[in-house]
């Protein structure tokens, strides 16, 4: 058993896998925000959310979705750059955490449980939102990894 454990890859392998899978998520979701179908879907939730509601009268459904998509793409780029720059990785991880805290906060005040069944049977909104808990944890892991690396290097 110990021989198998001696052959495990280093923990940085897991950090890399986490980094590139989060980049994949941010890239696909960010690009999707530029499509009309996604802009309409996001508007259904975000239009009534104080953080975003002010944008809809100013720049419309597609404009607001484009802003959100641009932020998601920038987050993905910073997470990817974290492979070479711990400072970029820390910022990207924190931006990712903010993204998923915001989306999880959409859970308050909306029906989450399937009508006629109740808890623990999730409705489609809960299924859409609850996956973000693990994505939040992934961004936290990347932010902590980068923060510890920066501290070990004296903040450089």
C-alpha positions, 0 to 999 in steps of 0.5 A: 500500500505504501508503494502506491502512496509513494507514486501519487502525484504532488498536490500541485497536480490537483491544483492544476486540474482545478485551475484548468477545469475552472478556466473551462467553466468560466470560458464556456459560461462567459462566452455563452453570455454573448448569445441572446438565449443566455442573456434572456435566461440570465435576465430572468434571475438577475433583472430583479437582483440589486447588483444587476437591476440598475444595468438593465434600464441603461444597457438592456438585456444583452448589454448587461449579459455582455458585461457579466460575460466579460467579467467571467472571461476576465476571471477565467483569464486571471485564473489561467494566468495563476499558473505563472503568476500567483498574484493573478491567480489570487485575484482570479480566485477571489473574483471567482469566489465573488461570482459564486457567492453572488450566484448562490445568493440568488437562492434567497427568495426563489422557490428551490424545492420541486412543487408537490414534493418539497425538501430535499427534491430540488426544482430546476432553479436549485439544480442550477444554483447549488452546483456553484457551491463546489465551484466556490470551493474550487476558487477558494482553493486556488485563491488560498494556494496563490495566497500561500505562495505569495506569502512564502515569497514575501508578497512578491 
